[in-house]
Amino acid sequence: MMSEDGVKRAAAIMIALGEDVTSPVLAALDEEEVGELTKEIATTKVVSPDKMDEYIEDFYNMMLAKKFIAKGGLDYAKSVLVKSLGPERARKIIDRLTKMLEQSSGFDFLSKIDPKQLAKFIQTEHPQTIALILAHLDPSQAAESLAQLPDDLQSDITLRISNLQDISPSVVKTLARVLEERFESLSSYNVEVGGVKSVAEIFNRMDRVTSKSTLEKLEKEDPELVQAIRDMMFVFEDIKVLNDVALQEILKKADKKALTLALKGTDPDTQDRFFKNMSARAVDTMKEEMEYMGPIKLKEVEKAQHEIVAIVRELDEDGVISIGGGEEEEYV
């Protein structure tokens, strides 16, 4: 569980980074962290520019300090930070970072990594090192990661885990630091908006499975917040409730290849709403292209649908169409 101040700072930074950056970050967090951050973002209306500058600068300095520690230890980091920031600010940053490191096993960053990717990342390490890493993971993640390793390694590592004795915390943290540094080497600024709208934008950019699952879990804690989020979310299938004028505006602006891909992966009702606003020849051409495409990865379909939704939102913001409801509007 993050501290209250940590949640507040993280939420503010995520608002500043924008939805496209924030959504994959949320998808990588555990359920408890997603719940804490989502509620904080939803209740954050405005962050003053001065406060946002403070949070972002503090975050940057913390990341800088971590790199200095990994490179030359705590004393080296203190020395560099004192020279660049002054003794008082350097002390505060080092104190916060030290407290975080003391509370962490050191391998926390590995908990966010997919077991297949983790297995690939660690399989070239010495078997004793792999055993030590897996022993510090959640049992479920350790089991899945172990299963992804070569067969000849699995029994050896299992035996080594069972025979592990007490290990010095400093050795564990040193190993964790080295691994994190190695992993990192492989691997629009807005302070005025937060609140439910910001959360809805984030969830719109998540893949459907993650979005649905996260909302369902959050709903158990705060059903009213989730309902408010859902009310402000707009997904590709919602286009079918828009009026014909809106559909025609979308068709004018949409990339034909992206639209074809987006429609290939949607329901017949949504397809029909578009087809009814296209010429018979255009419909036949699009249907032929859909058939010619063959099987398409879900991620590619969702990417195309997100592109079309972005166009819909742009048209809505410009006042060309309205997505506030599906009713036909009067034009004079």
N, C-alpha and C positions, 0 to 999 in steps of 0.2 A: 504493500500500500504506500502511495506517495504521500509526502507531507502536504498539509493544506497550502503552504506557500509554494511548494513545488508544483502542485496541480494548477494553481493560479498562474504561475510563470509559464508553465508548459502550454496551457490553454491560450494565453496571450500571444505566445510565439507562433502557435499553430494558426491563429487567426491572421497574424501578420504574413505568414508564409502563403496563405491561400489554400483553396480547397484541393487543387490538383496535387499539391505536395502533401497536404495533410491526410488525404484519404488512404494512401498506401501505408502511412505511418500508423494510423489507427488500426488498419487491418493486421499489422504486425504485433500489436499489443495484446495483452491478455484481457479477459472479460472485465475484471475489476478495474483495470486502468482505463479501458474504453468507457466504462460507465462513469467513472470520476471525471474524465476529461470532457465527455459529451455534455454532462450536466453543467460543468463549469463554462464551456463555450456557449451553451444555450442561455445561461444567465448573465453572461458578460455582454453588456450593451455597448459600452464605449471604453477604450483604453486611451488615456491621454498620451500624446506623442512623447512627452518626457519620460513617462513610466515605461512605454514601449521601448524607447531607446535604452533605458536602464536594463530591462529584461534581456534584450537582444545582445547588448554589450556584455552583460554578465554571462549569458550563455556562451558567447564566443570566447570569453576569457576562461571559462570552465573547460571548454574543449581544448583550448590552447594549453592550459595547465596539465590536462591529462596527457597530451602529447609530450610535454616537457618531462613529466614524471616517467613515462614509458622510455624516453630517450636517455635520461640521466638520473632518475630517482627524484625523491621529494626535495632534497637540498638543492639540486640543480634547478628544479622548477621554481622554488622560492627565490633563488638568486636572479633568475631571468625575469620573473614577474615583478620583483622589487625594483629592478632597473627600469622596467617599462611602465609600471603602474604606481610605483611608490609603495612604501612599507605597509601602510594601513589597508589599502585595497588589496594588495597581494596577500596579506594575512587572512583577510575575510574569505577570499577565493580558495586559498589553500585549506583553511579550516573547514569550509563547506565540503570541499572535495574529499578531504581526509575522512570526514564523518560519513560521507557516502560510501567510501571504500571500506571503511570499518564495518558498515552495516551489510555489505555485500559479500557473497562468497567469492566474487571475482569472476565467476563463470555466468553471471546473470545474462550477459549479452547473447550467450549461446541459446538461451531459452526461446529467443525470437526467431531462430533459424529453423527452416524446414529440415526434418530428420534426414531426408535424402541428401540435401545440400551439405548438412553437417557431416554426414558420414564421408562424403567425398572430400570435404575439407580436412578431416582429421586422419584419414586412412593411411597417409604416408608417415604419420608420426610413429614413434617407438610404441610398441604394444603397451608398455607400462604407462606411458603418457596418455594413451587412449583410455586405458582403464581408469586412470585418475580423473580424466575429464568426464567420462560417463558416470562415475560414482558421484559426481557433484550435480548431475542433472536430475530433473524430475524423472521418476521411474518410467513413466509412459514414453517420454521423449528418448530416454536412454535405451529402452527396449526397441523402439522403432529404428533408432540410429544403429544399434548393434545389428539388427536384422539386415541392414543395407550394406554392411561390411562384407568383404570376401569370406567365404565359408571357412577357409583355413585360419582366419584371424579370430572368428567368433568364439570358439572354444578356449583359445589361448587367453583372450581378453576377459572372458567370463571367469576363468580361473584366477587371473591376476586381480580382478575386482574383489573376489571372495577372500583373497589373501592380503588385501591392502591393510597396512598398519596405520597408526596415527602419523599424519604428515604435518610438518611445520606450516602454520598459516602463511608465513612469509614466502615459503616455497610455492604454495598453491597460488598466491596472489601474483607472484612473479611470473609463473607459467601462464596464468590467465591474462596478464598484461601483454605478454609476448604474442599470445594467440590473437588477442583482440586487435593489436597493432597490425598483425599479419592479415587478418580478415579485412580490416578497414582498407588495407592497401589493394585488395582485390575488388573490393567493392565500389511576386508583386506586392508589394508592401502595402498593407491596408490596416489601419488602426481604428477605423471608425465603425466597422461592422463586426458583430458577434451574434449572439442570440440564436434563436431557433432557425432562422433563415440560413445562417452560416452552417449549422449542423446539417440541415437538409441538403445544402449544396455538397457537403462532404459525402453524405450517404448516396447522393445521386451519382457520384463518381466512383463509388466502390463497386466491385463485382456483385451480382445479384445475390449469390449465396451468402457472402459475408455480410452484405447489407441486411438481408432478411434475418439471418441468425442473430446479428448484433442487436437489431431492433427488438426482436422477440425477447432477448435476455434483459435488455434495458426496460422493456415494458413491465416486467415483473416488479421492478423497483419504482418506476415512475410512469404509470400508464398515461397520465395527462400530457407529460412531456413528449412521449412517443406519438401520441395522437396529433399533437401540434407539429411535430416533425413530418409525419406522414401527410398532413394537410398541405405542407409547403413543398413536398417533394413532387417532382414531375418526371415521369419516365416515358420512354418511347411509346409504349402502348397507350399512354394518355392522349396521344395525338388524335386518336380516332374519335374523341368526344369534341374536338374543335369543329367549327363550322367550315363550310366549303370555301369561303373567302380566305380563311386562315390557311387551309390546305393548299390552295393555289399559290399563296405567297411563299409557303415553305417549298413547294415544288420549283418555284422560280429561282430560289437561292441555293437549294441543296445540290451538292455534287452528285451527279447521276450514278456514279460507281458506288459511292458510299451509301446512297439511298437504296440501290439494288441489294447491296449486302445487308443493310439494316432490315429491309423488308423480308429477305429470305429467312431470317431467323425469328420472325414475329408471327402472331396468330393471324388466321384468315380474315377476321373482322377488320384488323388494322390494315392489312393489305388491300381489302376491298374499298376502304375509305379513300386510300390514295388512288387506286385504279379508277374510281368513279370520277375523279377530277383530272384524269389524263385522257388523251386521245386513244382510240382503239389500237392504232398502230404503235403508240408508245408503250401501251400495256403489253401487247404481244412481244415487242422487243425486249422489255424488261423480264417477262416470264421466260423467254428463251435464254437470256443471260443468266437468270437464276438457275435454270436447269443445267446450263453449260458449266457453271461453277462447281457443281458436285458438292461433296461434304465440306463444310467450312467449320473451322474451330470456333467455339463459342466466344472466346476472347476477341476474335476478329469481328464477329457480329456485334458484340457489345461495344467495341470501339467505334464502329460505324454508327451505331445507334446513339452513342454519346455525342458524336459530331452533329447529328441531326437535331438532337435535343438542344445542343448549344446554339444552333441556328434559330430554333423556336424561341429560346430565351432572349436571344438578341433582338428578334423581331418584336417580342413582347415588350422589352425594355424601350425600344424605339417607338412604341405606340402603334406599330403597323398591325399587330394582332393582339388578342387578349387571351391569356391562358387561365384567367381567373374562373372560368366556367365554360361549359360547352354550349351554352345557348346561342342561338342565332341573334345577331345584333342588328339593329335598324341602321340603314345607310340612306342618306338623302343627297 
